[in-house]
Structure formats: C-alpha cells, structure tokens
Amino acid sequence: MTNVIELNDVNFEAEVKGSTQPVLVDFYATWCGPCRKQIPIMDEVAKEFAGKARIAKMNVDDGRTTSAEFGISSIPALLVFKDGKVVEQMVGLHSQNQLSGILNKYL
C-alpha cells in the first residue's frame, strides 16, 4: 500500500494548496519511461516522510489545467509546495536521497 496521493484538477487545490505540510508533487505520464522509474522512489519517500510531508502524483494527461498552470513542459517534473506556493521545481529522475534532502529543508 502506498501513501502517495492521486491528484487531479478537481482535488489539487484542497490536497496541495490547502495543506499545512510541505507537499512533493510528481507530474508524470504513464507512457513516460523515466516517470515509471520515479514511481517506486516516490513510494519510498512517502514512507520516509509519513506524517511529516505529503507526497502526491498528477498524471499530466488527466490534469491538463493544473499542469498548464505550473508550466509543466517536461516530465517527470517534481514540485515542492509549502504554504500553497512552489518553493522547489526539478525536472527529470531524482533519487530518494535527493528528494529527502530537498524535503528536509522545508520541515
């Protein structure tokens, strides 16, 4: 079982912008090879940060409005939100250690 939250254009506002914890969002697509490699890493980060930060993913094909709002043009795109605002933005495959280091800055 994973603690990764599934996002869409409808629940993004409440799940991410309304969160009191930092939120790491993985913008991905099912047809993207590097995105598929990012999935188990995100699952591990979710376990590591359970109760401290929220980990979420958004399929860009199903969430076109939100993806456009944040200018997502390359995937995987990883955005960290704190207090409803983007504080970090990364593109490409990232390791658990890299993501942990970034999230720890916002705890």
Rosetta blueprint (number, residue, H / E / L):
1 M L
2 T L
3 N L
4 V L
5 I E
6 E E
7 L E
8 N L
9 D L
10 V L
11 N L
12 F H
13 E H
14 A H
15 E H
16 V H
17 K H
18 G L
19 S L
20 T L
21 Q L
22 P L
23 V E
24 L E
25 V E
26 D E
27 F E
28 Y E
29 A L
30 T L
31 W L
32 C L
33 G H
34 P H
35 C H
36 R H
37 K H
38 Q H
39 I H
40 P H
41 I H
42 M H
43 D H
44 E H
45 V H
46 A H
47 K H
48 E H
49 F L
50 A L
51 G L
52 K L
53 A L
54 R E
55 I E
56 A E
57 K E
58 M E
59 N E
60 V L
61 D L
62 D L
63 G L
64 R H
65 T H
66 T H
67 S H
68 A H
69 E H
70 F L
71 G L
72 I L
73 S L
74 S L
75 I L
76 P L
77 A E
78 L E
79 L E
80 V E
81 F E
82 K E
83 D L
84 G L
85 K E
86 V E
87 V E
88 E E
89 Q E
90 M E
91 V E
92 G L
93 L L
94 H L
95 S L
96 Q H
97 N H
98 Q H
99 L H
100 S H
101 G H
102 I H
103 L H
104 N H
105 K L
106 Y L
107 L L
